[in-house]
Amino acid sequence: MITLLYFARLREALGQSSELLALPNGVATLDGVRALLAARGGAWAHELATGRAFRAAVNQAVASGETPVKDGDEVAFFPPVTGG
Amino acid sequence: MTVRVQESDFDISAEIAALRAGNPKIGAIASFIGVVRDLNEGDAVSTLTLEHYPGMTEKSIEDIITQARGRWQVMDALVIHRIGTLKPLDQIVLVVVSSGHRGDAFAACEFIMDYLKTRAPFWKKEQTSNGARWVDARASDDAAAQRWRQ
């Protein structure tokens, strides 16, 4: 299982702040997780489409599409940051 | 270094006094305070609500301070960032850097703030005369962080 977290605009658009997900065989990268979620359709497909302005982190470190994801990881999706 | 994410306000005098207490090697202290404006993109702002990613926020700011320490002579650094609902005139963020000399203190303070704006996971939602909206990231903030790479 991996823990998925969603923040800010994505949390509202996807209607949840966190969930547990069983990692299917063959899904081993951040982009693999993104594609799995986007395949749910609706807001998931819209918000997590390639080319959309979202950021992601694996285990609380900024990640890119190729970043490995394995069982037990914490994966977060969120909009570009606007603090300060 | 000290990083705090908190709902409560901060007192810059008390924070600076604590940062420099008993250290006669400090010759310069630079500070920055970010404050809530009453206008954004032409609309009156009544409140601002800040959300963050607990854990990653603190780690990312600590990493930014560590990077600043690698580039300038920094004796100590403090970052306080508020979360929750704020209103115009409220303080949002404080950066304080102590150093032997002013050049390092000024540069490290600005670097920390520029990197915080583009890397620390905070998000602002503002309540305006036109309803509630998430604040969009600004290209000018990316450009400000980018110039430190040159």
gemmi code that builds the backbone of each chain (N, CA, C; Angstrom):
import gemmi

chains = {
    "A": [
        ("MET", (0.847, -1.201, 0.000), (0.000, 0.000, 0.000), (0.878, 1.246, 0.000)),
        ("ILE", (0.411, 2.281, -0.697), (1.045, 3.588, -0.560), (0.001, 4.545, 0.009)),
        ("THR", (0.487, 5.610, 0.655), (-0.403, 6.653, 1.151), (-0.395, 7.791, 0.145)),
        ("LEU", (-1.582, 8.194, -0.289), (-1.695, 9.322, -1.220), (-2.252, 10.522, -0.478)),
        ("LEU", (-1.653, 11.682, -0.711), (-2.114, 12.931, -0.092), (-2.390, 13.955, -1.181)),
        ("TYR", (-3.459, 14.729, -0.996), (-3.798, 15.789, -1.953), (-3.969, 17.089, -1.186)),
        ("PHE", (-3.449, 18.165, -1.757), (-3.504, 19.445, -1.054), (-4.159, 20.547, -1.889)),
        ("ALA", (-4.701, 21.516, -1.159), (-5.186, 22.787, -1.719), (-6.202, 22.557, -2.845)),
        ("ARG", (-5.994, 23.200, -4.011), (-6.984, 23.106, -5.090), (-7.218, 21.663, -5.503)),
        ("LEU", (-6.153, 20.842, -5.520), (-6.328, 19.434, -5.916), (-7.195, 18.683, -4.908)),
        ("ARG", (-6.986, 18.958, -3.619), (-7.782, 18.305, -2.574), (-9.263, 18.603, -2.796)),
        ("GLU", (-9.574, 19.860, -3.112), (-10.978, 20.238, -3.330), (-11.534, 19.616, -4.610)),
        ("ALA", (-10.738, 19.666, -5.685), (-11.219, 19.149, -6.975), (-11.423, 17.633, -6.922)),
        ("LEU", (-10.554, 16.924, -6.169), (-10.633, 15.461, -6.116), (-11.553, 14.983, -4.997)),
        ("GLY", (-11.945, 15.908, -4.122), (-12.921, 15.584, -3.091), (-12.381, 14.753, -1.943)),
        ("GLN", (-11.064, 14.693, -1.779), (-10.507, 13.976, -0.635), (-9.082, 14.458, -0.348)),
        ("SER", (-8.649, 14.278, 0.886), (-7.316, 14.761, 1.265), (-6.306, 13.623, 1.338)),
        ("SER", (-6.783, 12.375, 1.505), (-5.832, 11.258, 1.561), (-6.548, 9.944, 1.267)),
        ("GLU", (-5.775, 8.953, 0.886), (-6.312, 7.599, 0.686), (-5.149, 6.608, 0.692)),
        ("LEU", (-5.485, 5.348, 0.947), (-4.497, 4.275, 0.832), (-4.757, 3.574, -0.495)),
        ("LEU", (-3.674, 3.215, -1.189), (-3.825, 2.591, -2.491), (-2.880, 1.399, -2.592)),
        ("ALA", (-3.421, 0.256, -3.033), (-2.560, -0.906, -3.290), (-1.857, -0.661, -4.620)),
        ("LEU", (-0.554, -0.783, -4.610), (0.244, -0.533, -5.809), (0.173, -1.764, -6.710)),
        ("PRO", (-0.441, -1.646, -7.905), (-0.528, -2.816, -8.789), (0.859, -3.201, -9.312)),
        ("ASN", (0.993, -4.460, -9.717), (2.248, -4.903, -10.336), (2.538, -4.027, -11.537)),
        ("GLY", (3.802, -3.646, -11.702), (4.175, -2.870, -12.882), (4.143, -1.370, -12.669)),
        ("VAL", (3.533, -0.925, -11.555), (3.546, 0.518, -11.266), (4.678, 0.787, -10.279)),
        ("ALA", (5.730, 1.467, -10.740), (6.939, 1.617, -9.917), (7.488, 3.041, -9.932)),
        ("THR", (6.783, 3.949, -10.602), (7.255, 5.340, -10.646), (6.106, 6.286, -10.316)),
        ("LEU", (6.491, 7.542, -10.058), (5.490, 8.569, -9.796), (4.559, 8.710, -10.995)),
        ("ASP", (5.119, 8.693, -12.212), (4.239, 8.852, -13.375), (3.288, 7.661, -13.513)),
        ("GLY", (3.739, 6.486, -13.083), (2.860, 5.321, -13.090), (1.671, 5.517, -12.155)),
        ("VAL", (1.938, 6.097, -10.970), (0.862, 6.366, -10.012), (-0.078, 7.424, -10.581)),
        ("ARG", (0.518, 8.479, -11.166), (-0.298, 9.540, -11.762), (-1.240, 8.973, -12.828)),
        ("ALA", (-0.706, 8.114, -13.712), (-1.509, 7.541, -14.798), (-2.645, 6.673, -14.237)),
        ("LEU", (-2.323, 5.926, -13.175), (-3.326, 5.066, -12.525), (-4.487, 5.909, -11.989)),
        ("LEU", (-4.152, 7.031, -11.356), (-5.178, 7.905, -10.790), (-5.950, 8.623, -11.898)),
        ("ALA", (-5.245, 9.076, -12.932), (-5.893, 9.798, -14.037), (-6.897, 8.890, -14.745)),
        ("ALA", (-6.623, 7.573, -14.738), (-7.513, 6.621, -15.413), (-8.871, 6.493, -14.713)),
        ("ARG", (-8.992, 7.086, -13.500), (-10.298, 7.075, -12.827), (-11.309, 7.966, -13.546)),
        ("GLY", (-10.799, 8.853, -14.429), (-11.683, 9.727, -15.196), (-12.122, 10.946, -14.412)),
        ("GLY", (-13.029, 11.732, -14.999), (-13.590, 12.917, -14.339), (-12.520, 13.888, -13.887)),
        ("ALA", (-12.663, 14.364, -12.630), (-11.715, 15.346, -12.088), (-10.304, 14.769, -12.037)),
        ("TRP", (-10.190, 13.451, -11.813), (-8.862, 12.822, -11.737), (-8.138, 12.961, -13.067)),
        ("ALA", (-8.859, 12.645, -14.150), (-8.253, 12.745, -15.481), (-7.895, 14.196, -15.789)),
        ("HIS", (-8.779, 15.110, -15.398), (-8.568, 16.533, -15.690), (-7.390, 17.096, -14.900)),
        ("GLU", (-7.406, 16.881, -13.582), (-6.389, 17.495, -12.720), (-5.012, 16.863, -12.878)),
        ("LEU", (-4.970, 15.567, -13.187), (-3.683, 14.865, -13.244), (-3.255, 14.544, -14.676)),
        ("ALA", (-3.823, 15.282, -15.640), (-3.399, 15.107, -17.034), (-1.956, 15.591, -17.178)),
        ("THR", (-1.190, 14.968, -18.074), (0.174, 15.468, -18.316), (0.019, 16.861, -18.916)),
        ("GLY", (0.886, 17.759, -18.485), (0.768, 19.129, -18.979), (0.006, 20.037, -18.033)),
        ("ARG", (-0.755, 19.455, -17.090), (-1.410, 20.287, -16.073), (-0.348, 20.774, -15.085)),
        ("ALA", (-0.595, 21.964, -14.509), (0.382, 22.536, -13.582), (0.165, 21.976, -12.180)),
        ("PHE", (0.678, 20.758, -11.942), (0.658, 20.243, -10.571), (2.067, 19.801, -10.220)),
        ("ARG", (2.334, 19.671, -8.934), (3.626, 19.207, -8.450), (3.387, 17.929, -7.650)),
        ("ALA", (4.467, 17.204, -7.364), (4.320, 15.983, -6.584), (5.544, 15.773, -5.708)),
        ("ALA", (5.343, 15.001, -4.651), (6.442, 14.656, -3.758), (6.333, 13.178, -3.410)),
        ("VAL", (7.487, 12.533, -3.249), (7.534, 11.160, -2.746), (8.296, 11.197, -1.436)),
        ("ASN", (7.667, 10.715, -0.381), (8.254, 10.743, 0.964), (8.737, 12.150, 1.335)),
        ("GLN", (7.903, 13.131, 0.997), (8.109, 14.532, 1.386), (9.293, 15.196, 0.711)),
        ("ALA", (9.746, 14.648, -0.417), (10.781, 15.300, -1.216), (10.206, 15.513, -2.617)),
        ("VAL", (10.477, 16.684, -3.213), (9.959, 16.999, -4.540), (10.373, 15.899, -5.513)),
        ("ALA", (9.418, 15.458, -6.335), (9.658, 14.309, -7.204), (9.307, 14.635, -8.645)),
        ("SER", (9.884, 13.853, -9.568), (9.525, 13.978, -10.983), (8.903, 12.667, -11.435)),
        ("GLY", (8.481, 12.611, -12.677), (7.780, 11.440, -13.201), (8.535, 10.135, -13.033)),
        ("GLU", (9.863, 10.220, -13.118), (10.681, 8.992, -13.063), (11.005, 8.572, -11.628)),
        ("THR", (10.661, 9.393, -10.640), (10.984, 9.054, -9.245), (10.363, 7.701, -8.877)),
        ("PRO", (11.164, 6.767, -8.339), (10.619, 5.461, -7.968), (9.589, 5.559, -6.838)),
        ("VAL", (8.571, 4.726, -6.919), (7.565, 4.621, -5.861), (7.441, 3.142, -5.496)),
        ("LYS", (7.499, 2.867, -4.191), (7.384, 1.477, -3.752), (6.429, 1.382, -2.565)),
        ("ASP", (6.092, 0.154, -2.215), (5.184, -0.090, -1.102), (5.630, 0.680, 0.136)),
        ("GLY", (4.687, 1.309, 0.834), (5.007, 2.027, 2.062), (5.323, 3.496, 1.853)),
        ("ASP", (5.461, 3.928, 0.594), (5.803, 5.332, 0.338), (4.610, 6.252, 0.561)),
        ("GLU", (4.942, 7.526, 0.818), (3.932, 8.588, 0.910), (4.070, 9.438, -0.345)),
        ("VAL", (3.000, 9.492, -1.136), (3.023, 10.229, -2.403), (2.003, 11.355, -2.321)),
        ("ALA", (2.452, 12.577, -2.627), (1.550, 13.736, -2.532), (1.461, 14.446, -3.867)),
        ("PHE", (0.252, 14.890, -4.201), (0.026, 15.720, -5.390), (-0.535, 17.057, -4.927)),
        ("PHE", (-0.025, 18.145, -5.509), (-0.474, 19.482, -5.089), (-0.203, 20.518, -6.174)),
        ("PRO", (-0.854, 21.680, -6.088), (-0.614, 22.744, -7.074), (0.740, 23.406, -6.813)),
        ("PRO", (1.246, 24.189, -7.778), (2.445, 24.990, -7.516), (2.245, 25.803, -6.229)),
        ("VAL", (3.314, 25.946, -5.451), (3.178, 26.513, -4.106), (3.021, 28.033, -4.144)),
        ("THR", (2.341, 28.574, -3.128), (2.075, 30.019, -3.088), (2.206, 30.580, -1.681)),
        ("GLY", (3.239, 30.128, -0.952), (3.420, 30.644, 0.410), (4.149, 31.973, 0.427)),
        ("GLY", (4.563, 32.373, 1.629), (5.358, 33.590, 1.804), (4.522, 34.848, 1.919)),
    ],
    "B": [
        ("MET", (19.639, 26.353, 13.477), (18.531, 26.989, 12.754), (17.208, 26.642, 13.432)),
        ("THR", (16.244, 27.489, 13.226), (14.916, 27.260, 13.798), (13.863, 27.470, 12.710)),
        ("VAL", (12.955, 26.511, 12.576), (11.844, 26.632, 11.628), (10.558, 26.364, 12.400)),
        ("ARG", (9.636, 27.297, 12.335), (8.357, 27.093, 13.023), (7.197, 27.395, 12.077)),
        ("VAL", (6.214, 26.516, 12.065), (4.970, 26.736, 11.328), (3.897, 26.831, 12.386)),
        ("GLN", (3.215, 27.954, 12.453), (2.313, 28.169, 13.585), (1.131, 29.055, 13.190)),
        ("GLU", (0.029, 28.926, 13.943), (-1.127, 29.787, 13.699), (-0.926, 31.148, 14.347)),
        ("SER", (-0.230, 31.167, 15.483), (-0.130, 32.412, 16.246), (0.814, 33.420, 15.591)),
        ("ASP", (0.649, 34.679, 15.959), (1.475, 35.774, 15.461), (2.875, 35.663, 16.084)),
        ("PHE", (3.817, 36.476, 15.558), (5.164, 36.478, 16.116), (5.588, 37.902, 16.442)),
        ("ASP", (6.556, 38.003, 17.351), (7.093, 39.296, 17.806), (8.542, 39.363, 17.347)),
        ("ILE", (8.810, 40.194, 16.342), (10.137, 40.221, 15.739), (11.216, 40.612, 16.756)),
        ("SER", (10.898, 41.518, 17.688), (11.902, 41.940, 18.681), (12.316, 40.761, 19.550)),
        ("ALA", (11.330, 40.014, 20.017), (11.621, 38.860, 20.880), (12.384, 37.799, 20.098)),
        ("GLU", (12.001, 37.586, 18.833), (12.662, 36.546, 18.026), (14.123, 36.908, 17.755)),
        ("ILE", (14.374, 38.176, 17.433), (15.760, 38.591, 17.160), (16.584, 38.535, 18.452)),
        ("ALA", (15.997, 38.958, 19.552), (16.714, 38.911, 20.827), (17.134, 37.478, 21.150)),
        ("ALA", (16.237, 36.523, 20.900), (16.551, 35.119, 21.191), (17.631, 34.601, 20.249)),
        ("LEU", (17.567, 35.022, 18.978), (18.514, 34.528, 17.971), (19.939, 34.996, 18.257)),
        ("ARG", (20.080, 36.238, 18.758), (21.429, 36.797, 18.919), (21.956, 36.693, 20.339)),
        ("ALA", (21.141, 36.179, 21.254), (21.484, 36.190, 22.683), (22.878, 35.618, 22.937)),
        ("GLY", (23.733, 36.416, 23.544), (25.031, 35.940, 24.017), (26.044, 35.625, 22.941)),
        ("ASN", (25.813, 36.041, 21.688), (26.789, 35.740, 20.633), (27.470, 37.024, 20.145)),
        ("PRO", (28.666, 37.345, 20.662), (29.343, 38.595, 20.288), (30.026, 38.528, 18.925)),
        ("LYS", (29.951, 37.370, 18.247), (30.549, 37.262, 16.911), (29.606, 37.776, 15.821)),
        ("ILE", (28.330, 37.973, 16.178), (27.357, 38.475, 15.200), (27.615, 39.959, 14.958)),
        ("GLY", (27.765, 40.317, 13.657), (27.942, 41.722, 13.308), (26.766, 42.272, 12.527)),
        ("ALA", (25.892, 41.378, 12.052), (24.783, 41.825, 11.211), (23.596, 40.884, 11.355)),
        ("ILE", (22.420, 41.486, 11.389), (21.184, 40.702, 11.405), (20.264, 41.287, 10.349)),
        ("ALA", (19.853, 40.462, 9.386), (18.901, 40.910, 8.364), (17.594, 40.186, 8.592)),
        ("SER", (16.494, 40.910, 8.391), (15.192, 40.272, 8.587), (14.236, 40.671, 7.483)),
        ("PHE", (13.257, 39.802, 7.238), (12.201, 40.080, 6.265), (10.875, 39.670, 6.898)),
        ("ILE", (9.861, 40.517, 6.739), (8.509, 40.161, 7.188), (7.575, 40.270, 5.997)),
        ("GLY", (6.838, 39.204, 5.702), (5.790, 39.237, 4.684), (4.471, 39.542, 5.375)),
        ("VAL", (3.659, 40.393, 4.747), (2.431, 40.898, 5.364), (1.263, 40.719, 4.389)),
        ("VAL", (0.054, 40.498, 4.908), (-1.135, 40.323, 4.049), (-1.576, 41.673, 3.485)),
        ("ARG", (-1.685, 41.739, 2.145), (-2.193, 42.943, 1.464), (-3.717, 42.889, 1.366)),
        ("ASP", (-4.329, 44.068, 1.175), (-5.797, 44.097, 1.074), (-6.286, 44.020, -0.363)),
        ("LEU", (-5.343, 43.862, -1.318), (-5.738, 43.849, -2.726), (-4.881, 42.833, -3.462)),
        ("ASN", (-5.507, 41.982, -4.285), (-4.742, 41.067, -5.133), (-5.442, 40.930, -6.471)),
        ("GLU", (-4.693, 41.120, -7.569), (-5.229, 41.023, -8.914), (-6.486, 41.872, -9.061)),
        ("GLY", (-6.465, 43.053, -8.453), (-7.560, 43.998, -8.636), (-8.780, 43.788, -7.752)),
        ("ASP", (-8.776, 42.730, -6.915), (-9.934, 42.475, -6.049), (-9.572, 42.694, -4.579)),
        ("ALA", (-10.532, 43.256, -3.828), (-10.323, 43.452, -2.395), (-10.257, 42.093, -1.705)),
        ("VAL", (-9.251, 41.919, -0.855), (-9.075, 40.652, -0.128), (-9.531, 40.857, 1.317)),
        ("SER", (-10.482, 40.019, 1.779), (-10.948, 40.170, 3.165), (-10.211, 39.220, 4.109)),
        ("THR", (-9.964, 37.976, 3.661), (-9.156, 37.043, 4.455), (-8.322, 36.163, 3.531)),
        ("LEU", (-7.290, 35.571, 4.144), (-6.380, 34.687, 3.430), (-6.240, 33.449, 4.301)),
        ("THR", (-6.444, 32.252, 3.716), (-6.265, 31.030, 4.502), (-5.090, 30.246, 3.941)),
        ("LEU", (-4.141, 29.926, 4.824), (-2.926, 29.221, 4.404), (-2.984, 27.770, 4.816)),
        ("GLU", (-2.790, 26.893, 3.811), (-2.717, 25.439, 4.023), (-1.264, 25.015, 3.792)),
        ("HIS", (-0.821, 23.950, 4.439), (0.538, 23.473, 4.194), (0.584, 21.949, 4.280)),
        ("TYR", (1.762, 21.413, 3.992), (1.994, 19.961, 4.000), (2.866, 19.680, 5.221)),
        ("PRO", (2.237, 19.327, 6.351), (3.009, 19.138, 7.591), (4.130, 18.129, 7.388)),
        ("GLY", (5.281, 18.432, 7.891), (6.428, 17.542, 7.716), (7.285, 17.985, 6.545)),
        ("MET", (6.702, 17.979, 5.346), (7.482, 18.406, 4.175), (7.796, 19.898, 4.257)),
        ("THR", (6.862, 20.669, 4.795), (7.092, 22.115, 4.909), (8.356, 22.391, 5.712)),
        ("GLU", (8.437, 21.809, 6.907), (9.586, 22.045, 7.780), (10.872, 21.547, 7.116)),
        ("LYS", (10.790, 20.334, 6.517), (11.980, 19.772, 5.861), (12.459, 20.662, 4.736)),
        ("SER", (11.528, 21.172, 3.932), (11.941, 21.966, 2.769), (12.565, 23.287, 3.212)),
        ("ILE", (12.043, 23.886, 4.279), (12.630, 25.151, 4.744), (14.000, 24.893, 5.372)),
        ("GLU", (14.131, 23.794, 6.108), (15.450, 23.454, 6.678), (16.465, 23.237, 5.556)),
        ("ASP", (16.020, 22.598, 4.477), (16.911, 22.369, 3.333), (17.331, 23.700, 2.689)),
        ("ILE", (16.394, 24.641, 2.599), (16.701, 25.963, 2.018), (17.733, 26.691, 2.893)),
        ("ILE", (17.562, 26.625, 4.203), (18.522, 27.280, 5.108), (19.894, 26.618, 4.979)),
        ("THR", (19.911, 25.285, 4.865), (21.190, 24.578, 4.695), (21.882, 25.028, 3.405)),
        ("GLN", (21.107, 25.203, 2.338), (21.688, 25.706, 1.083), (22.261, 27.107, 1.267)),
        ("ALA", (21.542, 27.963, 1.993), (22.027, 29.335, 2.236), (23.337, 29.288, 3.011)),
        ("ARG", (23.422, 28.381, 3.979), (24.644, 28.264, 4.790), (25.826, 27.798, 3.950)),
        ("GLY", (25.537, 27.056, 2.857), (26.604, 26.613, 1.971), (27.124, 27.725, 1.080)),
        ("ARG", (26.333, 28.788, 0.935), (26.713, 29.869, 0.014), (27.238, 31.105, 0.723)),
        ("TRP", (26.745, 31.359, 1.926), (27.148, 32.565, 2.656), (27.531, 32.209, 4.076)),
        ("GLN", (28.210, 33.137, 4.710), (28.580, 32.937, 6.105), (27.350, 33.293, 6.953)),
        ("VAL", (26.656, 32.250, 7.396), (25.425, 32.431, 8.179), (25.669, 31.838, 9.559)),
        ("MET", (25.476, 32.630, 10.606), (25.665, 32.084, 11.956), (24.423, 31.349, 12.418)),
        ("ASP", (23.272, 31.962, 12.193), (22.030, 31.299, 12.570), (20.916, 31.847, 11.682)),
        ("ALA", (19.852, 31.101, 11.576), (18.719, 31.553, 10.770), (17.425, 31.070, 11.410)),
        ("LEU", (16.408, 31.894, 11.267), (15.087, 31.586, 11.812), (14.042, 31.840, 10.739)),
        ("VAL", (13.127, 30.899, 10.560), (11.978, 31.121, 9.685), (10.722, 30.767, 10.467)),
        ("ILE", (9.784, 31.697, 10.510), (8.459, 31.424, 11.082), (7.449, 31.666, 9.968)),
        ("HIS", (6.583, 30.697, 9.710), (5.529, 30.879, 8.704), (4.196, 30.585, 9.358)),
        ("ARG", (3.265, 31.514, 9.214), (1.948, 31.293, 9.829), (1.037, 30.508, 8.884)),
        ("ILE", (0.094, 29.767, 9.473), (-0.935, 29.052, 8.723), (-2.287, 29.430, 9.319)),
        ("GLY", (-3.355, 28.959, 8.680), (-4.688, 29.283, 9.168), (-5.202, 30.531, 8.469)),
        ("THR", (-6.195, 31.162, 9.063), (-6.845, 32.307, 8.413), (-6.267, 33.625, 8.919)),
        ("LEU", (-5.806, 34.438, 7.974), (-5.206, 35.740, 8.276), (-5.997, 36.818, 7.547)),
        ("LYS", (-5.782, 38.072, 7.969), (-6.475, 39.177, 7.318), (-5.474, 40.278, 6.973)),
        ("PRO", (-5.888, 41.227, 6.110), (-4.962, 42.292, 5.736), (-4.339, 42.938, 6.982)),
        ("LEU", (-3.091, 43.308, 6.865), (-2.239, 43.882, 7.933), (-1.542, 42.798, 8.776)),
        ("ASP", (-2.047, 41.566, 8.741), (-1.410, 40.507, 9.549), (-0.030, 40.153, 8.981)),
        ("GLN", (0.871, 39.754, 9.860), (2.165, 39.232, 9.445), (1.978, 37.771, 9.024)),
        ("ILE", (2.632, 37.372, 7.906), (2.546, 35.974, 7.454), (3.836, 35.223, 7.737)),
        ("VAL", (4.960, 35.840, 7.357), (6.225, 35.097, 7.382), (7.351, 35.978, 7.903)),
        ("LEU", (8.265, 35.346, 8.644), (9.451, 36.046, 9.159), (10.695, 35.240, 8.802)),
        ("VAL", (11.687, 35.933, 8.251), (13.004, 35.329, 8.024), (14.027, 36.211, 8.727)),
        ("VAL", (14.856, 35.624, 9.571), (15.930, 36.372, 10.243), (17.227, 35.603, 10.038)),
        ("VAL", (18.270, 36.327, 9.630), (19.581, 35.713, 9.425), (20.622, 36.513, 10.194)),
        ("SER", (21.465, 35.828, 10.957), (22.578, 36.506, 11.621), (23.880, 36.069, 10.968)),
        ("SER", (24.804, 37.026, 10.897), (26.075, 36.775, 10.234), (27.141, 37.698, 10.819)),
        ("GLY", (28.381, 37.498, 10.395), (29.447, 38.399, 10.823), (29.326, 39.755, 10.149)),
        ("HIS", (28.830, 39.737, 8.898), (28.809, 40.961, 8.097), (27.506, 41.094, 7.318)),
        ("ARG", (27.172, 42.347, 6.960), (25.857, 42.616, 6.384), (25.639, 41.988, 5.011)),
        ("GLY", (26.702, 41.912, 4.183), (26.520, 41.374, 2.826), (25.977, 39.962, 2.867)),
        ("ASP", (26.551, 39.139, 3.699), (26.091, 37.753, 3.828), (24.683, 37.697, 4.418)),
        ("ALA", (24.415, 38.550, 5.400), (23.098, 38.521, 6.052), (21.995, 38.920, 5.070)),
        ("PHE", (22.232, 40.024, 4.314), (21.228, 40.470, 3.330), (20.990, 39.390, 2.275)),
        ("ALA", (22.078, 38.880, 1.690), (21.949, 37.920, 0.585), (21.265, 36.640, 1.052)),
        ("ALA", (21.680, 36.110, 2.200), (21.099, 34.851, 2.678), (19.617, 35.029, 3.005)),
        ("CYS", (19.254, 36.165, 3.565), (17.847, 36.439, 3.912), (16.988, 36.467, 2.647)),
        ("GLU", (17.481, 37.158, 1.613), (16.718, 37.249, 0.361), (16.627, 35.888, -0.331)),
        ("PHE", (17.721, 35.155, -0.323), (17.758, 33.805, -0.920), (16.739, 32.889, -0.236)),
        ("ILE", (16.741, 32.890, 1.081), (15.818, 32.022, 1.828), (14.377, 32.365, 1.472)),
        ("MET", (14.074, 33.651, 1.406), (12.702, 34.070, 1.095), (12.324, 33.699, -0.342)),
        ("ASP", (13.235, 33.942, -1.292), (12.946, 33.602, -2.700), (12.727, 32.106, -2.874)),
        ("TYR", (13.534, 31.298, -2.213), (13.386, 29.846, -2.337), (12.134, 29.355, -1.614)),
        ("LEU", (11.847, 29.951, -0.465), (10.629, 29.579, 0.273), (9.389, 29.794, -0.612)),
        ("LYS", (9.356, 30.920, -1.329), (8.191, 31.252, -2.158), (7.924, 30.201, -3.241)),
        ("THR", (8.975, 29.566, -3.731), (8.795, 28.649, -4.859), (8.942, 27.178, -4.487)),
        ("ARG", (9.406, 26.889, -3.246), (9.674, 25.488, -2.895), (8.946, 24.974, -1.663)),
        ("ALA", (8.632, 25.842, -0.722), (7.995, 25.355, 0.515), (6.506, 25.124, 0.250)),
        ("PRO", (5.979, 23.941, 0.630), (4.595, 23.611, 0.286), (3.541, 24.298, 1.155)),
        ("PHE", (3.278, 25.556, 0.781), (2.173, 26.340, 1.360), (1.275, 26.758, 0.207)),
        ("TRP", (-0.020, 26.879, 0.501), (-0.967, 27.361, -0.516), (-1.909, 28.366, 0.133)),
        ("LYS", (-2.175, 29.446, -0.620), (-3.058, 30.508, -0.116), (-4.401, 30.459, -0.834)),
        ("LYS", (-5.463, 30.550, -0.041), (-6.800, 30.719, -0.618), (-7.317, 32.049, -0.109)),
        ("GLU", (-7.739, 32.919, -1.014), (-8.189, 34.230, -0.562), (-9.685, 34.397, -0.748)),
        ("GLN", (-10.268, 35.097, 0.217), (-11.687, 35.451, 0.153), (-11.724, 36.880, -0.379)),
        ("THR", (-12.328, 37.069, -1.550), (-12.332, 38.409, -2.144), (-13.761, 38.871, -2.386)),
        ("SER", (-13.872, 40.114, -2.867), (-15.183, 40.656, -3.225), (-15.816, 39.826, -4.338)),
        ("ASN", (-15.000, 39.021, -5.063), (-15.517, 38.159, -6.135), (-15.610, 36.699, -5.712)),
        ("GLY", (-15.606, 36.426, -4.407), (-15.689, 35.045, -3.934), (-14.336, 34.503, -3.515)),
        ("ALA", (-14.314, 33.193, -3.174), (-13.077, 32.564, -2.702), (-12.309, 32.005, -3.895)),
        ("ARG", (-10.982, 32.090, -3.852), (-10.168, 31.528, -4.946), (-8.789, 31.160, -4.427)),
        ("TRP", (-8.212, 30.113, -5.030), (-6.831, 29.744, -4.722), (-5.906, 30.702, -5.451)),
        ("VAL", (-4.895, 31.166, -4.768), (-3.931, 32.080, -5.378), (-3.053, 31.287, -6.340)),
        ("ASP", (-2.844, 31.815, -7.548), (-1.982, 31.154, -8.536), (-0.519, 31.483, -8.273)),
        ("ALA", (0.345, 30.520, -8.579), (1.794, 30.757, -8.494), (2.166, 31.833, -9.511)),
        ("ARG", (3.167, 32.635, -9.170), (3.576, 33.739, -10.038), (4.878, 33.425, -10.756)),
        ("ALA", (4.911, 33.773, -12.033), (6.151, 33.598, -12.817), (7.264, 34.466, -12.230)),
        ("SER", (6.901, 35.624, -11.662), (7.923, 36.529, -11.112), (8.620, 35.896, -9.902)),
        ("ASP", (7.891, 35.033, -9.153), (8.521, 34.340, -8.022), (9.512, 33.286, -8.514)),
        ("ASP", (9.142, 32.579, -9.605), (10.071, 31.603, -10.182), (11.329, 32.311, -10.681)),
        ("ALA", (11.134, 33.482, -11.311), (12.273, 34.235, -11.841), (13.180, 34.709, -10.702)),
        ("ALA", (12.568, 35.115, -9.583), (13.362, 35.591, -8.438), (14.214, 34.457, -7.871)),
        ("ALA", (13.660, 33.243, -7.812), (14.424, 32.105, -7.296), (15.490, 31.684, -8.309)),
        ("GLN", (15.131, 31.779, -9.588), (16.032, 31.330, -10.660), (17.325, 32.140, -10.700)),
        ("ARG", (17.269, 33.442, -10.347), (18.472, 34.264, -10.532), (19.579, 33.863, -9.576)),
        ("TRP", (19.249, 33.122, -8.494), (20.297, 32.652, -7.576), (21.104, 31.508, -8.167)),
        ("ARG", (20.629, 30.940, -9.275), (21.336, 29.817, -9.901), (22.487, 30.309, -10.766)),
        ("GLN", (22.467, 31.605, -11.105), (23.493, 32.115, -12.035), (24.821, 32.315, -11.324)),
    ],
}
model = gemmi.Model(1)
for chain_id, residues in chains.items():
    chain = gemmi.Chain(chain_id)
    for i, (resn, *xyz) in enumerate(residues, 1):
        res = gemmi.Residue()
        res.name, res.seqid = resn, gemmi.SeqId(i, " ")
        for name, pos in zip(("N", "CA", "C"), xyz):
            atom = gemmi.Atom()
            atom.name, atom.element = name, gemmi.Element(name[0])
            atom.pos, atom.b_iso = gemmi.Position(*pos), 0.0
            res.add_atom(atom)
        chain.add_residue(res)
    model.add_chain(chain)
structure = gemmi.Structure()
structure.add_model(model)
structure.setup_entities()
